[in-house]
Amino acid sequence: MNGILLALQFFTAIPVKKELPLGRKEVTAMYVALPFVGAAIGLVMYAVSVLLLINLHTGTLLAAVFVVLTAIFLTGGLHLDGWADAGDAFFSYKDRAKRLEILDDPRLGAFGTMALVLLLIVKIALLNEILMRGTASLVFFIMIPLLARAGMNVYFTTVGLAKDKGIAHFFKEKMDMKFVVVLSLSTTVLALVILGFIVESVFIPITLFGVLAVALYIYRRWSIRHFGGVSGDLCGAFIEGMEAVLWLTVLFFI
């Protein structure tokens, strides 16, 4: 239970007004629970789409906007902040040390703003297309946030730290990385097997797994090359970017 509460406390805007222990067991459980917190966020996003499209009879574009806003509201924009900071740092074209400084800078620059606006436009456009086709299944709303966060767990635990300070450093020092990797991979496989039975297709889950694996491999190499490792902002950027990539993949099937 502490793992779920910690995941809500650190990775969402849902108020958990309770002082929780941050030992090795609790931090490990927090990361194991994170994909399921993502699934819950996806469930709320789906409920918003149903409310707007079926109950209020709005258009798909407006529904897509509010679905994206729902995700931002529930996460407190935490992952979007990481995406914007990563955009600022990468497109500064500075050396690695300077890029890490930019990641720590709370101010939003021009490149971060452009990256943020582009991501939001892409997500709204993808969801609009999916909702417009009338085949936006509950299972995809649950699976995509879950898979993105399970993938982030694998990324976070298999890449060295870019900095020897910060909250990412604190959590990585505390967690049982092997256990988190095994559970995250098991969650991914089980989720895709369930998806295959629901959509009655082997090709769709295999393709999603392949896309996730390739994107994870590319992102790992990119972050090591340009930042020297992983950070909290880069983890947030992974979640946001991976969700967009997976929605794009789903779009090809419907």
C-alpha positions as CSV (number, residue, x, y, z in Angstrom):
1,M,0.0,0.0,0.0
2,N,2.8,2.4,0.8
3,G,4.2,1.8,-2.7
4,I,1.0,2.9,-4.3
5,L,0.7,5.9,-2.0
6,L,4.3,7.0,-2.8
7,A,3.7,6.6,-6.5
8,L,0.6,8.8,-6.2
9,Q,2.6,11.3,-4.0
10,F,5.6,11.6,-6.2
11,F,4.3,11.0,-9.7
12,T,0.8,12.6,-9.7
13,A,-0.9,15.7,-8.4
14,I,-3.3,13.6,-6.3
15,P,-2.8,14.9,-2.7
16,V,-1.5,12.2,-0.3
17,K,-1.2,14.0,2.9
18,K,0.7,11.4,4.8
19,E,4.3,11.1,5.8
20,L,5.5,7.8,4.3
21,P,8.7,5.9,4.9
22,L,11.3,6.0,2.0
23,G,13.2,2.9,2.7
24,R,14.5,0.4,0.1
25,K,11.3,-1.7,0.3
26,E,9.0,1.3,-0.1
27,V,10.9,3.0,-3.0
28,T,11.1,-0.3,-4.8
29,A,7.3,-0.9,-4.3
30,M,6.7,2.7,-5.6
31,Y,8.3,2.0,-8.9
32,V,6.6,-1.4,-9.2
33,A,3.3,0.3,-8.6
34,L,4.0,3.2,-11.1
35,P,2.7,1.4,-14.2
36,F,-0.6,0.6,-12.5
37,V,-0.9,4.3,-11.5
38,G,-0.5,5.1,-15.1
39,A,-3.3,2.6,-16.0
40,A,-5.5,4.4,-13.5
41,I,-4.8,7.7,-15.1
42,G,-5.7,6.2,-18.5
43,L,-9.0,5.0,-17.1
44,V,-9.9,8.5,-16.0
45,M,-8.9,9.8,-19.5
46,Y,-11.2,7.3,-21.1
47,A,-14.0,8.3,-18.7
48,V,-13.6,11.9,-19.7
49,S,-13.8,11.0,-23.4
50,V,-17.0,9.0,-22.8
51,L,-18.5,11.8,-20.8
52,L,-17.8,14.4,-23.5
53,L,-18.6,12.4,-26.6
54,I,-21.5,10.3,-25.5
55,N,-23.1,12.3,-22.6
56,L,-22.4,15.8,-23.7
57,H,-22.2,15.1,-27.5
58,T,-19.1,17.3,-28.1
59,G,-16.9,17.0,-31.1
60,T,-13.8,14.8,-31.0
61,L,-11.4,17.7,-31.1
62,L,-12.7,19.2,-28.0
63,A,-12.8,15.8,-26.3
64,A,-9.2,15.2,-27.3
65,V,-8.2,18.5,-25.7
66,F,-9.9,17.7,-22.5
67,V,-8.5,14.2,-22.4
68,V,-5.0,15.6,-22.7
69,L,-5.7,18.2,-20.1
70,T,-7.0,15.5,-17.8
71,A,-3.6,13.7,-18.0
72,I,-1.8,17.0,-17.3
73,F,-4.1,17.7,-14.3
74,L,-3.6,14.3,-12.8
75,T,0.2,14.3,-13.2
76,G,0.5,17.9,-12.2
77,G,2.4,18.5,-15.5
78,L,5.4,16.7,-13.9
79,H,6.4,14.7,-17.0
80,L,5.7,17.6,-19.3
81,D,8.2,19.6,-17.3
82,G,10.8,17.0,-17.9
83,W,10.0,17.0,-21.6
84,A,10.3,20.8,-21.8
85,D,13.6,20.8,-19.8
86,A,15.0,18.1,-22.0
87,G,14.1,20.1,-25.0
88,D,15.8,23.2,-23.6
89,A,18.9,21.3,-22.7
90,F,19.3,19.2,-25.9
91,F,18.6,22.0,-28.4
92,S,21.0,24.4,-26.5
93,Y,23.8,22.6,-28.5
94,K,26.1,23.1,-25.4
95,D,28.5,20.5,-23.9
96,R,27.3,17.8,-21.6
97,A,28.0,19.8,-18.4
98,K,26.0,22.8,-19.6
99,R,23.1,20.6,-20.7
100,L,22.9,19.2,-17.2
101,E,22.8,22.7,-15.8
102,I,20.0,23.6,-18.1
103,L,18.1,20.5,-16.9
104,D,18.3,21.9,-13.3
105,D,17.2,25.4,-14.4
106,P,13.5,25.9,-13.4
107,R,13.1,28.5,-16.1
108,L,11.5,27.6,-19.4
109,G,13.4,28.6,-22.5
110,A,12.4,29.0,-26.2
111,F,13.4,25.5,-27.2
112,G,11.6,23.9,-24.2
113,T,8.4,26.0,-25.1
114,M,8.5,24.8,-28.7
115,A,9.0,21.2,-27.7
116,L,6.1,21.4,-25.2
117,V,3.8,23.0,-27.7
118,L,4.7,20.5,-30.4
119,L,4.1,17.5,-28.1
120,L,0.7,18.8,-27.0
121,I,-0.4,19.4,-30.6
122,V,0.7,15.9,-31.6
123,K,-1.0,14.3,-28.6
124,I,-4.3,16.2,-29.3
125,A,-4.1,15.4,-33.0
126,L,-3.5,11.7,-32.4
127,L,-6.3,11.4,-29.9
128,N,-8.6,13.4,-32.1
129,E,-7.9,10.9,-35.0
130,I,-8.5,7.9,-32.7
131,L,-11.7,9.3,-31.2
132,M,-13.0,10.5,-34.6
133,R,-12.8,6.9,-35.9
134,G,-15.0,5.8,-33.1
135,T,-12.8,2.9,-32.1
136,A,-11.0,4.3,-29.1
137,S,-11.1,1.3,-26.8
138,L,-10.8,1.4,-23.0
139,V,-8.0,-1.2,-23.2
140,F,-5.7,1.2,-25.1
141,F,-6.4,4.1,-22.7
142,I,-5.2,1.8,-19.9
143,M,-2.4,0.0,-21.7
144,I,-0.5,3.0,-23.2
145,P,0.2,4.9,-19.9
146,L,1.0,1.6,-18.3
147,L,3.5,0.5,-21.0
148,A,5.1,3.9,-21.1
149,R,5.8,3.9,-17.3
150,A,6.9,0.2,-17.3
151,G,9.3,1.2,-20.1
152,M,10.5,4.1,-18.1
153,N,11.3,1.8,-15.1
154,V,13.5,-0.3,-17.4
155,Y,15.2,2.8,-18.7
156,F,15.8,4.3,-15.3
157,T,17.2,1.1,-13.8
158,T,19.5,0.1,-16.7
159,V,21.1,3.5,-17.3
160,G,23.7,5.1,-15.1
161,L,22.9,8.4,-13.4
162,A,23.8,11.6,-15.2
163,K,24.2,13.5,-11.9
164,D,25.3,12.4,-8.4
165,K,22.6,14.5,-6.8
166,G,18.8,15.1,-7.1
167,I,15.7,13.0,-6.5
168,A,16.6,10.5,-9.2
169,H,19.9,9.8,-7.5
170,F,18.1,9.4,-4.1
171,F,15.6,7.0,-5.5
172,K,18.1,4.9,-7.5
173,E,20.3,4.5,-4.4
174,K,17.3,3.2,-2.4
175,M,15.6,0.9,-4.9
176,D,16.2,-2.8,-5.7
177,M,16.9,-2.3,-9.4
178,K,16.8,-6.0,-10.5
179,F,13.5,-6.5,-8.8
180,V,12.0,-3.4,-10.5
181,V,13.3,-4.5,-13.9
182,V,11.9,-8.0,-13.6
183,L,8.5,-6.8,-12.3
184,S,8.3,-4.1,-15.0
185,L,9.1,-6.5,-17.8
186,S,6.6,-9.1,-16.3
187,T,3.9,-6.4,-16.1
188,T,4.6,-5.4,-19.7
189,V,4.4,-9.0,-21.0
190,L,1.3,-9.8,-19.0
191,A,-0.4,-6.6,-20.1
192,L,0.3,-7.3,-23.8
193,V,-1.0,-10.9,-23.5
194,I,-4.2,-9.6,-22.0
195,L,-4.4,-7.0,-24.8
196,G,-4.0,-9.7,-27.4
197,F,-6.9,-11.7,-25.9
198,I,-9.1,-8.6,-25.7
199,V,-8.5,-7.4,-29.3
200,E,-8.2,-11.0,-30.6
201,S,-4.9,-10.3,-32.3
202,V,-1.3,-11.4,-31.8
203,F,0.2,-8.8,-34.2
204,I,-1.0,-5.7,-32.2
205,P,0.7,-6.6,-28.9
206,I,3.8,-7.9,-30.6
207,T,4.1,-4.6,-32.6
208,L,3.6,-2.5,-29.5
209,F,6.2,-4.5,-27.7
210,G,8.6,-4.1,-30.6
211,V,8.0,-0.3,-30.8
212,L,8.5,0.0,-27.0
213,A,11.7,-2.0,-27.2
214,V,13.2,-0.1,-30.1
215,A,12.2,3.3,-28.7
216,L,13.7,2.3,-25.3
217,Y,17.0,1.3,-27.0
218,I,17.2,4.5,-29.0
219,Y,16.4,6.7,-26.1
220,R,18.9,5.0,-23.8
221,R,21.7,5.6,-26.4
222,W,20.6,9.2,-26.9
223,S,20.5,10.1,-23.2
224,I,23.9,8.4,-22.6
225,R,25.5,10.2,-25.5
226,H,24.1,13.7,-24.8
227,F,23.6,13.7,-21.1
228,G,25.9,11.0,-19.8
229,G,23.0,9.0,-18.2
230,V,19.5,9.3,-16.7
231,S,17.9,12.0,-14.7
232,G,14.4,12.7,-13.4
233,D,13.7,15.1,-16.2
234,L,14.8,12.6,-18.8
235,C,12.5,10.0,-17.2
236,G,9.6,12.4,-17.5
237,A,10.4,13.1,-21.1
238,F,10.5,9.4,-21.8
239,I,7.0,8.9,-20.5
240,E,5.5,11.7,-22.5
241,G,7.3,10.8,-25.7
242,M,6.6,7.1,-25.4
243,E,2.9,7.7,-24.9
244,A,2.8,9.7,-28.1
245,V,4.7,7.0,-30.0
246,L,2.4,4.3,-28.7
247,W,-0.7,6.3,-29.6
248,L,0.7,6.8,-33.1
249,T,1.3,3.0,-33.3
250,V,-2.3,2.3,-32.2
251,L,-3.6,4.7,-34.8
252,F,-2.2,2.5,-37.6
253,F,-4.4,-0.4,-36.4
254,I,-7.8,1.3,-36.2
